[in-house]
Amino acid sequence: QVQLVESGGGLVQPGGSLRLSCAASGSIFSINIIMAWYRRAPGKERELVATVTSGLNTNYADFVEGRFTISRDNTKNMVYLQMNSLNAEDTAVYYCNARRVGIPSWQTWGQGTQVTVSS
């Protein structure tokens, strides 16, 4: 099973940008593994931000509104989330997720990285 480690979080001013990275300990080069970013804001439930399939098909939550881009590099076992035009509502702990569909199915989470948008 894959283990995930996120990095790249921090404090950024409104309107700024951050790039989150997720390093996988094992190979994510599989047609059955979907990579995703989730987030949990203070006092709120964890919510899906974006997903990317092995075929590089992407989906985004409505609140992204074209500001974020998810990508993956299967050769480096890395997943990224480029976040632009950040606002205070984007403040949250961001989690990387890997989910294998099919048989056997499993999913795993990283420990999370804090993103704080504040002036």
Secondary structure, 3 states (H helix, E strand, C coil): CCCEEEECCEEECCCCCEEEEEEECCCCCCCCEEEEEEEECCCCCCEEEEEECCCCCEEECHHHCCCEEEEEECCCCEEEEEECCCCHHHCEEEEEEEEECCCCCEEEECCCEEEEECC
